[in-house]
Amino acid sequence: MAYVKVLNADELESGKGRVISIGSKELALFNIDGEFHCIDNSCPHADGPLGAGDIEGDTVICPWHAWQFSVRTGEMAYNPNICVARFDCKVEDGAVLVDW
């Protein structure tokens, strides 16, 4: 795996998420108080777009059926046995990089 630039850090304000693409894969990127977190964009319930969900603290709420996931761990709030994949992020020279 290698880190891939996905956007400039100033393009995603704190408390927001965005759908990003690396190749043909869609991921959800979030800025939580200046820390960037990346998880799979597809909710395991019905493939809802997690990157379009509302953020409460460090939890994203799927816009389709309100399933909730930690953007830090990928774990579902109500059942930690249900997870979405997460990907390490870092910021270098103002760019957000995702380990892909």
JOVENUR-V877311 format. One record per helix or strand of 3 or more residues. SS is the DSSP state (h for helix, s for strand). FROM is the first residue (numbers start at 1). TO is the last residue. Records with the same first field share a line. If there is no record, write none. Layout:
SS->FROM-TO ; FROM-TO
//
This chain:
s->3-8 ; 16-22 ; 25-32 ; 35-40 ; 54-56 ; 59-61 ; 68-70 ; 89-92 ; 95-99
h->9-11 ; 50-52
//
